[in-house]
């Protein structure tokens, strides 16, 4: 294997060779290649210090400051790399494939490890994944009003052999204002894109992929523009589920949360719901009538979704009705033919 790899080669190799990201912890936290381990050449503070030295005293003095910092830590870097890559081979990158990755690659090679460097660094990886969304399989978008069980239907489609990407699962958010309840903290938009691309690149381009209808934002993360545009142009398979069934499903999902968790969220969307409507929902929560509160909020979300659909008059919508929610198949055989 060549010691310098293109992003495509690097991603393919990461399936069986560990990845080491030598950028600072702050850079790594903002976004990293899925599965990568962080062995920072410099801490956040050290990186800032070298930047200041470069600005004030030039490149040579900045390099000397860097050597002064890393000298005592060389053994520690190698020990960490050996833990990560017991097979003696690793993939390595920094931001642009420059001095940080070259220095660490030299050190690891010198210590007996075989290091392969990402050509152009993390920056080139990010360009590559953005381009990847421009191609790929046909999209089939599953839509429906809040509480329609779309995520559950996607799971049944996956079990039936279909390709599926769970956007809400990757975003750690269920889409609505209440979607963060009970979820882990959301990734950054950058990391969400990285994880999404990891799934996208692995798809079979000859088979369609099912994906849930979403707005541009899922909680605080943002969908890649190219993919969102594709979703808007794809056929929308709309599951039409009765209001009372959706209320019951949402009651199962959110009915166990306490008033102090639900009320601030209703306050947050009160301007869009209308002040009087929001007050009614809040009073219901305060009195323990959670199901009634859910019904009030769901009426608001139904109007929002209907308005969104009405603005997409050119969108090709196929409606599926009479889903039997007591039948675990959810009419999957019918949905798969659409």
DASUL-V463621 format. One record per pair of residues at least 12 apart in sequence whose ideal C-beta (glycine too) atoms are under 10 Angstrom apart, sorted by the first residue. I is the first residue (numbers start at 1). GAP is how many residues later the second one is. D is the distance in Angstrom with one decimal. If there is no record, write none. Layout:
BEGIN
i=[I/I]
gap=[GAP/GAP]
d=[D/D]
END
This chain:
BEGIN
i=[1/1/1/1/1/1/2/2/2/3/3/3/3/3/3/3/3/4/4/4/4/4/4/4/4/5/5/5/5/5/5/5/5/6/6/6/6/6/6/7/7/7/7/7/7/7/7/7/7/7/7/7/7/7/7/8/8/8/8/9/9/9/9/10/10/10/10/10/10/10/10/10/10/10/10/11/11/11/11/11/11/11/11/11/11/11/11/12/13/13/13/13/13/14/14/14/14/14/14/14/15/15/16/16/17/17/17/17/17/17/17/18/18/18/18/18/18/18/18/18/18/18/18/18/19/19/19/19/19/19/19/19/19/19/19/19/19/19/19/20/20/20/20/20/20/20/20/20/20/20/20/20/20/20/20/20/20/20/20/21/21/21/21/21/21/21/21/21/21/21/21/21/21/21/22/22/22/22/22/22/22/22/22/22/22/22/22/22/22/22/22/22/22/22/22/23/23/23/23/23/23/23/23/23/23/23/23/23/23/24/24/24/24/24/24/24/24/24/24/24/24/24/25/25/25/25/25/25/26/26/26/26/26/26/27/27/27/27/27/27/28/28/28/28/29/29/29/29/29/30/30/30/30/31/31/31/31/31/31/31/31/31/31/31/31/32/32/32/32/32/32/33/33/33/33/33/33/33/33/33/33/33/33/34/34/34/34/34/34/34/35/35/36/36/36/36/36/36/37/37/37/37/37/37/38/38/39/39/39/39/39/39/39/39/39/39/39/39/39/40/40/40/40/40/40/41/41/41/41/41/41/41/41/41/41/41/41/42/42/42/42/42/43/43/45/46/46/46/46/46/46/47/47/47/49/49/49/49/50/50/50/50/50/50/50/51/52/53/53/54/59/62/63/63/66/66/66/67/70/70/70/70/74/74/74/74/74/75/75/77/77/77/77/77/78/78/78/78/78/78/78/79/81/81/81/81/81/81/82/82/82/82/84/85/85/85/85/87/87/88/88/88/88/88/89/89/89/89/89/90/90/90/90/90/90/90/91/91/91/91/92/92/92/92/92/92/92/92/92/92/93/93/93/93/93/93/93/93/93/93/93/94/94/94/94/94/95/95/95/95/95/96/96/96/96/96/96/97/97/97/97/97/97/97/97/97/98/98/98/98/100/101/101/101/101/101/101/102/102/104/105/122/125/125/126/126/126/126/128/128/129/129/129/129/129/129/129/129/130/130/130/130/130/130/131/131/132/132/132/132/132/132/132/132/133/133/133/133/133/133/133/133/133/133/133/133/133/134/134/134/134/135/135/135/135/136/136/136/136/136/136/136/136/136/137/137/137/137/137/137/137/137/137/138/138/138/138/138/138/138/138/138/139/139/139/139/139/139/139/139/139/139/139/139/139/140/140/140/140/140/140/140/140/140/140/140/140/140/140/140/140/141/141/141/141/141/141/141/141/141/141/141/141/141/141/141/141/141/141/142/142/142/142/142/142/142/142/142/142/142/142/142/142/143/143/143/143/143/143/143/143/143/143/143/143/143/143/143/143/144/144/144/144/144/144/144/144/144/144/144/144/144/145/145/145/145/145/145/145/145/145/145/145/145/145/145/146/146/146/146/146/146/146/146/146/146/146/146/146/146/146/146/146/147/147/147/147/147/147/147/147/147/147/147/147/147/147/147/147/147/148/148/148/148/148/148/148/148/148/148/148/149/149/149/149/149/149/149/149/150/150/150/150/150/150/150/150/150/150/151/151/151/151/151/151/151/152/152/152/152/153/153/153/153/153/153/153/153/153/153/153/154/154/154/154/154/154/154/155/155/156/156/156/156/156/156/156/157/157/157/157/157/158/159/159/159/160/160/160/160/160/160/161/161/162/162/162/162/162/162/162/163/163/163/163/163/163/163/163/163/163/163/164/164/164/164/164/164/165/165/165/165/165/165/165/165/165/165/166/166/166/166/167/167/167/167/167/167/167/167/167/167/167/167/168/168/168/168/168/169/169/169/169/170/170/170/170/170/170/170/170/170/170/170/170/171/171/171/171/171/171/171/171/171/171/171/171/171/171/171/172/172/172/172/172/172/172/172/173/173/173/173/173/173/173/173/173/173/174/174/174/174/175/175/175/175/175/175/175/175/176/176/176/176/176/176/176/176/176/176/177/177/177/177/177/177/177/177/177/177/178/178/178/178/178/178/178/178/178/178/178/178/178/179/179/179/179/180/180/180/181/181/181/181/181/181/181/182/182/182/182/182/183/185/185/186/186/186/186/187/187/187/188/188/188/189/189/189/189/189/189/189/190/190/191/192/192/192/192/192/192/192/193/193/193/193/193/195/196/196/196/196/197/197/200/200/208/208/208/210/210/210/211/211/211/211/212/213/213/213/213/213/213/213/213/213/213/214/214/214/215/215/215/215/216/216/216/232/232/232/233/233/233/233/234/234/235/235/235/235/235/236/236/236/236/236/236/236/236/237/237/237/237/237/237/237/237/237/238/238/238/238/238/238/238/238/238/239/239/239/239/239/239/239/239/240/240/240/240/240/241/241/241/241/241/242/242/242/242/243/243/243/243/244/245/245/246/246/246/246/246/247/247/247/247/247/247/247/248/248/248/249/249/250/250/250/250/250/250/250/251/251/251/251/251/253/254/254/254/254/255/255/255/255/256/257/257/258/258/259/259/259/259/259/259/259/259/260/261/262/262/262/262/262/262/262/262/262/263/263/263/263/263/263/264/265/266/266/266/266/266/266/266/266/266/266/266/267/267/267/269/269/269/269/269/270/272/272/272/273/273/273/273/273/273/273/274/277/277/277/277/278/278/278/279/280/280/280/280/281/281/281/281/281/281/281/281/282/283/284/284/285/318/318/319/320/320/320/322/323]
gap=[12/16/88/90/113/115/114/115/117/89/102/106/111/112/113/114/116/93/97/101/112/113/114/115/116/86/87/88/111/112/113/114/115/112/113/114/118/119/122/26/86/111/112/113/114/115/116/117/118/119/120/121/122/124/125/117/120/124/193/82/107/109/110/23/81/82/83/106/107/108/109/110/114/115/118/22/23/80/107/114/117/118/121/186/187/190/191/189/76/77/78/103/105/19/20/21/22/77/104/184/20/187/71/73/68/70/72/73/74/97/99/17/18/19/63/65/66/67/68/69/71/72/73/74/13/14/15/16/17/18/19/65/66/71/72/73/74/97/99/16/17/18/19/57/60/61/64/65/70/71/72/73/74/81/84/85/88/93/95/12/15/16/17/18/19/70/71/72/73/74/80/97/100/101/16/17/18/19/20/55/59/70/71/72/73/78/79/80/81/82/83/85/86/95/99/13/15/16/17/18/19/24/70/71/72/77/78/98/99/14/16/17/18/19/20/21/22/23/24/70/71/76/13/15/17/18/19/22/14/17/18/19/21/22/13/17/20/67/68/95/12/16/94/163/15/158/159/161/162/158/159/160/161/91/94/95/156/157/158/159/160/161/162/163/164/61/90/93/158/159/162/58/60/85/89/92/93/96/158/161/162/164/165/157/160/161/162/163/164/165/160/163/48/55/56/57/86/158/43/44/46/47/48/53/42/46/34/37/38/39/40/41/42/44/45/51/53/65/69/33/37/40/54/60/64/25/28/29/32/36/53/58/59/60/62/63/66/24/27/28/31/58/26/30/24/19/20/22/23/24/27/19/22/53/13/16/17/20/12/13/14/15/16/18/19/14/13/12/13/12/40/37/36/40/33/34/37/36/30/33/34/37/29/30/33/36/37/32/36/26/27/30/31/34/26/29/30/32/33/34/35/32/23/26/27/30/32/34/26/29/30/31/29/23/28/29/30/26/27/20/23/24/25/26/19/24/25/26/27/14/15/18/23/24/25/26/24/25/26/27/12/13/16/17/21/23/24/25/26/29/12/23/24/25/26/27/28/29/30/31/32/23/24/27/28/29/25/26/27/28/29/22/24/25/26/27/28/20/21/22/23/24/25/26/27/28/19/22/23/25/21/14/16/17/18/20/21/13/15/13/12/72/69/72/64/67/68/71/69/73/64/65/67/68/69/71/72/95/63/67/94/95/96/97/66/95/64/65/66/68/69/92/94/95/60/63/64/67/68/90/91/92/93/94/95/96/97/90/92/93/96/65/66/70/91/64/65/67/68/69/73/90/91/94/26/63/66/67/68/69/70/71/72/25/67/68/69/70/71/92/96/97/26/69/70/71/72/88/91/92/93/94/95/96/97/17/22/23/24/68/69/70/71/94/95/96/97/178/195/196/198/68/69/70/71/72/73/89/90/91/92/93/94/95/96/97/174/175/176/12/15/22/68/69/70/71/94/95/96/97/178/193/196/69/70/71/88/93/94/95/96/97/162/165/166/172/174/175/176/68/69/92/93/94/95/96/97/102/161/175/176/179/93/94/95/96/98/101/153/156/157/158/159/160/161/164/28/29/30/32/33/95/100/103/104/148/151/152/154/155/156/158/159/29/94/96/98/99/100/101/102/103/104/105/106/107/147/151/154/155/90/91/92/93/94/97/98/101/157/175/177/90/92/96/97/100/174/176/181/18/24/25/60/62/63/64/87/89/91/15/16/17/18/23/24/61/97/173/176/178/57/59/84/86/88/167/170/177/178/179/182/12/13/14/15/56/57/58/14/175/172/173/174/175/176/179/180/53/173/175/178/179/52/169/170/173/169/170/172/173/175/176/46/175/45/46/47/48/170/173/174/36/39/40/41/42/43/44/45/46/47/48/35/39/45/46/47/48/31/34/35/37/38/44/45/46/47/62/33/44/45/46/25/29/32/44/45/46/47/51/54/56/60/64/15/44/46/50/51/14/26/30/43/16/17/21/22/23/24/25/26/28/29/48/51/12/15/16/18/21/24/25/43/46/47/48/49/50/51/52/12/13/14/15/20/46/47/49/12/13/14/19/41/44/45/46/47/48/44/45/79/80/37/38/39/40/42/43/44/126/42/43/74/78/89/93/121/122/125/128/42/88/89/91/92/95/96/120/123/124/72/75/76/79/83/84/87/88/90/91/116/119/123/39/40/75/86/39/40/85/72/73/75/76/80/81/84/71/72/74/75/79/36/34/35/32/33/34/35/32/33/34/32/33/34/28/29/31/32/33/34/35/31/32/30/26/27/28/29/30/31/32/28/29/30/31/34/26/25/27/28/31/27/30/24/27/26/27/128/27/125/126/16/19/20/23/19/18/19/21/23/24/25/92/95/96/102/13/14/17/13/89/90/93/12/15/16/80/82/83/79/81/82/83/81/82/80/81/82/83/103/73/76/79/80/81/82/83/102/79/80/81/82/83/97/98/99/101/67/71/77/79/80/81/82/83/100/79/80/81/82/84/91/92/96/79/80/81/82/83/79/80/81/82/84/79/80/81/83/52/55/56/59/51/78/80/48/49/52/55/56/44/45/47/48/50/51/52/43/46/77/45/76/40/41/44/45/47/48/51/39/40/42/43/44/41/36/39/40/43/35/36/38/39/34/28/33/27/32/23/25/26/27/28/29/31/34/25/24/19/20/22/23/24/28/31/32/35/15/18/19/22/23/30/18/32/12/13/14/15/16/18/19/27/30/31/34/12/14/15/12/28/31/32/35/12/28/31/32/23/24/26/27/28/30/31/26/19/20/22/23/18/19/22/17/12/13/16/17/12/13/14/15/16/17/18/19/14/13/12/13/12/17/20/19/14/15/18/12/12]
d=[7.0/8.6/8.3/9.6/8.2/6.0/7.3/9.6/9.2/9.4/7.3/8.3/8.2/7.1/5.5/6.2/9.9/7.8/9.7/9.2/7.2/5.2/7.8/4.8/9.3/7.2/9.7/9.2/5.4/7.2/6.0/6.2/10.0/8.3/5.7/8.3/8.0/9.9/8.1/9.5/9.6/6.8/7.6/7.4/9.6/9.5/9.9/5.4/4.9/8.8/7.6/3.7/7.8/9.3/9.3/9.8/6.7/9.1/8.6/9.6/8.6/8.9/8.6/8.0/6.0/9.5/7.4/7.6/8.9/4.7/7.9/9.8/8.9/7.0/8.8/7.7/9.4/9.4/9.4/7.7/7.8/8.5/9.3/8.8/8.0/6.4/9.3/9.1/9.2/9.9/5.9/6.8/9.8/6.8/8.2/6.3/8.0/5.9/9.7/9.2/9.1/9.1/9.1/9.3/7.6/7.8/5.5/6.3/5.3/9.2/7.4/7.8/8.3/6.6/9.0/9.8/5.0/5.0/8.9/8.2/8.2/5.3/6.9/9.8/8.6/5.6/8.7/6.0/4.1/6.8/9.9/8.7/9.5/7.3/4.6/7.8/7.5/9.8/8.7/6.9/5.7/7.8/5.3/9.5/8.4/6.4/6.2/7.6/5.3/6.9/5.1/7.8/10.0/9.2/7.6/9.7/8.3/9.7/8.1/6.8/4.5/7.0/5.1/7.5/8.1/9.5/8.2/6.2/7.7/9.6/9.4/9.5/9.7/7.3/7.9/5.8/6.3/4.8/8.8/8.6/9.9/6.6/7.2/5.1/9.3/5.2/5.9/10.0/8.3/4.8/9.0/10.0/9.9/10.0/9.7/9.7/7.5/9.6/6.5/7.9/8.8/8.6/8.0/5.5/5.8/7.1/9.1/8.6/6.9/8.7/5.1/8.0/5.8/6.5/4.9/9.0/7.9/4.7/8.8/9.6/9.3/9.3/6.4/5.6/9.5/6.8/5.8/9.5/9.2/9.0/4.6/9.8/8.2/9.5/8.3/8.3/8.3/8.8/6.8/8.0/7.2/10.0/9.4/9.8/9.6/9.9/7.8/9.9/8.5/5.8/9.7/5.8/7.5/8.0/9.8/7.9/8.3/5.8/8.4/3.2/4.6/8.7/7.5/5.7/9.6/9.5/7.6/9.5/8.8/7.0/6.9/8.7/7.5/8.5/7.2/6.2/9.6/9.4/9.9/6.4/9.9/9.6/8.3/8.4/5.8/5.5/9.7/8.5/4.6/9.2/10.0/8.3/9.7/8.4/9.9/8.2/9.3/9.4/8.1/9.0/8.9/5.0/9.1/9.0/9.4/9.9/10.0/8.9/5.9/9.6/9.8/5.0/6.3/9.7/7.4/9.6/9.0/7.4/9.5/9.8/9.3/10.0/9.7/9.0/9.9/8.1/8.7/6.3/8.6/7.7/7.5/8.9/4.8/8.6/6.7/6.0/9.4/7.2/6.5/7.4/9.5/7.7/8.7/9.9/10.0/8.8/8.2/10.0/5.2/8.6/9.8/9.3/9.5/9.3/9.4/6.9/9.3/7.8/5.3/8.7/9.9/5.5/5.4/9.8/7.5/10.0/9.2/4.6/8.5/9.5/10.0/9.9/8.0/10.0/8.1/9.0/8.3/9.3/9.8/7.6/9.3/8.9/10.0/9.9/6.2/9.4/8.8/10.0/9.1/9.7/6.8/6.2/7.9/8.8/9.8/6.7/6.9/8.7/4.5/8.8/7.6/9.5/8.3/8.5/5.5/7.6/5.8/8.3/9.2/8.0/8.9/7.2/9.7/8.5/6.3/8.7/8.9/9.5/9.1/9.7/10.0/6.9/5.7/6.1/9.7/7.0/4.4/7.9/7.6/9.8/9.3/6.9/6.2/7.4/5.7/7.4/7.8/5.2/8.0/6.9/6.0/5.4/7.1/10.0/9.4/4.8/6.6/5.2/7.1/9.7/9.6/9.4/6.6/3.7/9.1/8.8/5.1/5.6/9.4/8.8/7.3/8.7/8.4/5.2/7.0/9.4/9.6/5.0/5.4/5.9/9.9/9.8/6.5/4.3/7.8/5.2/7.9/6.2/6.0/5.7/4.9/3.8/8.5/7.9/7.0/9.9/10.0/9.5/7.0/10.0/8.6/8.6/5.1/7.3/9.9/6.4/9.5/9.9/7.1/8.8/5.2/9.6/8.3/9.1/7.9/8.1/8.1/9.2/8.4/9.0/6.6/6.7/8.4/3.7/8.3/8.0/7.5/8.5/7.9/8.2/6.8/9.0/7.1/9.8/9.9/8.7/9.9/5.8/10.0/6.1/5.5/9.5/9.2/9.8/8.8/8.4/7.2/6.5/9.6/9.6/5.2/8.6/4.3/4.7/9.4/9.4/7.6/9.9/5.6/9.2/8.8/9.5/10.0/7.2/9.8/5.9/8.1/6.2/9.6/5.7/7.6/10.0/8.9/8.6/6.7/8.8/5.4/6.8/5.0/7.2/5.9/5.6/4.8/9.9/8.8/9.4/8.2/4.3/7.4/9.3/7.5/9.0/9.4/7.0/6.3/8.2/5.9/8.4/5.5/6.1/9.9/8.2/4.0/8.2/10.0/9.0/8.4/9.1/9.6/5.0/7.0/4.9/7.3/6.6/6.5/8.9/6.3/9.7/8.9/9.2/7.4/9.9/7.9/5.8/7.3/5.0/8.9/9.1/5.4/8.6/9.5/4.8/6.9/5.0/6.8/9.2/9.2/10.0/9.7/6.4/8.0/9.2/5.9/7.2/5.3/6.4/8.0/5.4/8.3/6.9/9.4/7.8/9.7/7.7/3.6/9.3/9.8/4.7/6.8/4.7/7.3/9.9/8.3/9.6/8.0/9.4/7.7/9.7/9.5/9.0/7.6/9.4/8.7/5.8/4.0/7.0/6.2/8.8/8.3/9.4/8.6/9.4/9.0/8.8/8.3/7.1/8.3/6.5/8.0/6.9/5.3/9.9/9.3/5.1/8.0/9.6/9.1/7.9/5.9/9.2/9.6/9.9/6.8/9.4/7.2/9.9/8.7/6.1/9.4/4.4/7.3/8.8/7.0/9.4/7.1/8.6/7.7/3.1/6.9/8.4/4.8/4.5/9.2/9.7/8.0/9.7/8.5/6.5/8.3/9.4/8.9/5.1/8.0/4.3/9.7/8.6/6.1/7.9/9.8/8.4/9.9/7.5/6.8/8.6/8.2/6.0/7.9/6.9/7.4/8.8/9.9/9.3/9.9/5.2/7.6/9.9/9.8/6.7/9.3/6.8/9.5/6.2/7.6/7.5/9.3/6.8/8.8/9.0/9.5/7.3/8.7/8.9/9.4/6.6/10.0/9.4/8.3/5.3/8.9/7.5/7.0/6.0/9.4/9.2/9.0/6.0/8.1/6.3/9.7/9.5/7.2/6.8/5.3/9.5/5.0/8.6/9.8/5.2/8.8/6.2/7.0/6.9/8.0/9.6/9.8/8.4/8.4/9.8/5.2/8.1/9.2/6.5/9.2/8.7/7.9/7.7/7.9/5.5/8.6/9.1/6.4/9.4/9.5/5.6/6.5/9.9/10.0/5.3/6.7/4.1/6.7/9.3/9.3/9.8/6.8/4.8/7.5/9.1/7.1/5.3/7.0/10.0/7.9/6.0/7.6/5.1/8.5/9.5/8.7/9.5/8.4/7.4/8.9/7.4/9.7/6.3/5.7/9.4/5.6/6.1/9.2/7.4/9.2/9.4/9.1/6.5/7.6/6.2/8.8/9.8/9.7/10.0/9.6/9.8/7.8/9.5/6.1/9.6/9.9/5.2/5.7/9.2/7.4/8.5/8.4/8.8/6.1/7.4/9.3/5.8/9.1/8.8/8.7/9.2/4.1/5.9/8.6/4.9/9.7/8.9/4.9/6.8/4.9/6.9/8.9/9.0/7.6/8.5/9.8/5.7/9.8/9.7/10.0/9.2/5.2/3.4/7.8/7.2/8.4/8.4/8.2/9.6/8.1/9.3/6.2/7.5/8.9/5.7/7.5/9.8/9.9/9.3/9.4/9.7/9.0/8.9/8.7/9.7/6.4/9.5/9.2/5.2/8.2/6.1/4.9/9.0/9.7/8.6/9.8/8.9/8.6/8.7/6.0/8.3/9.1/7.5/5.6/9.0/9.9/9.2/9.4/7.9/9.6/7.6/5.9/10.0/9.6/5.8/8.7/8.6/8.7/6.5/9.8/5.7/6.4/8.0/7.7/8.5/8.5/8.9/7.5/9.2/8.3/10.0/9.8/8.3/5.3/5.5/5.7/10.0/9.3/6.6/8.6/7.4/9.9/9.1/9.7/7.5/4.7/4.7/8.8/9.1/9.1/9.6/8.5/8.1/9.6/9.4/4.2/7.8/8.3/9.1/8.4/8.4/8.5/5.7/9.1/10.0/9.4/8.1/7.2/7.6/8.2/9.4/9.3/7.8/9.2/9.7/9.7/8.4/8.7/9.0/8.5/9.2/6.6/8.3/9.2/7.0/9.3/9.3/6.2/8.9/8.3/9.0/9.1/9.5/10.0/9.9/8.0/7.3/8.7/9.6/9.8/7.6/5.5/9.7/9.7/6.8/9.4/7.0/9.9/8.9/8.0/9.0/8.6/8.1/8.3/4.8/7.8/6.2/7.3/8.2/8.2/5.7/6.8/4.8/7.1/9.2/9.9/9.8/8.2/5.2/8.3/6.4/9.8/6.2/9.8/5.0/9.9/8.1/9.8/5.3/6.7/4.8/6.9/9.2/9.9/10.0/8.0/5.1/8.1/6.1/8.5/8.8/7.7/5.4/6.6/4.4/8.3/7.9/9.4/8.5/9.7/6.1/7.8/9.2/9.6/9.3/9.7/8.0/7.2/8.4/7.5/8.8/8.6/6.2/9.1/9.5/6.4/9.5/8.7/6.5/9.3/5.7/5.4/9.9/6.1/10.0/8.3/9.3/9.0/9.7/8.0/9.6/8.8/5.0/9.0/8.5/6.6/9.6/6.9/5.2/9.9/5.9/9.4/9.3/7.7/9.5/6.8/9.5/5.1/7.0/9.6/7.5/8.9/9.5/8.3/9.2/9.9/8.7/9.9/4.8/6.1/9.4/8.1/8.5/9.3/9.5/9.7/8.8/8.6/9.9/5.3/9.9/7.7/7.3/9.3/9.1/9.8/8.8/5.5/5.7/7.5/9.3/9.9/9.0/5.5/9.0/9.8/5.2/5.4/9.6/7.2/7.7/9.0/6.8/9.8/9.9/10.0/7.4/9.6/8.0/7.5/9.3/9.7/8.3/7.3/10.0/7.8/8.3/7.3/9.0/4.7/9.3/9.5/9.5/7.9/6.3/8.7/8.1/6.7/8.5/8.7/8.6/10.0/8.7/8.2/5.7/9.9/4.6/8.5/8.9/4.3/5.5/10.0/9.7/8.6/9.5/9.8/6.7/9.5/9.8/9.3/5.0/9.7/6.4/6.0/7.2/9.6/8.9]
END
